[in-house]
Amino acid sequence: MAEESTLLVIKPDAVRRGLAGEILSRIERKGLRIEAMRTMRIDQSLAEHHYAEHAEKPFFDELVGFITSGDVIVAKVTGREAISVLRGLMGATDPAKAAQGTIRGDFGIVMSTNPRTAPSHSPTRTTAFSISARAS
């Protein structure tokens, strides 16, 4: 069982709905650590870079528009098997299919207004988000 780190992005709708504290609390209660965290506003360029793998898909513009629509919270989450543990906590992408007790199952409304928390699950994926423990 490997110690891993992953990026968590609590997206604008979840921040606006005041769900960040509950989401972070669930992650910590599961035994994962929040090693760095900050609130930020993602600009168009950074969003397009982060979602470049989806650039040719029909939902790309909506995805970029959504992630740039308000503040997000980015966090470095670390712990034993952090990637799979965080996936389990998040639940299925579609809240209608997410199990109760998961973040999406408990807080998701519909797919387009799902309280989006997006861990970057690949241990080899890089991201342009800069997280500093001293950042606000």
Secondary structure, DSSP 8 states (H G I E B T S, - for coil): --EEEEEEEE-HHHHHTT-HHHHHHHHHHTT-EEEEEEEE---HHHHHHHTGGGTTSTTHHHHHHHHTSS-EEEEEEEEETHHHHHHHHH--SSTTTS-TTSHHHHH--SGGG---EEEE--TT--------TT--
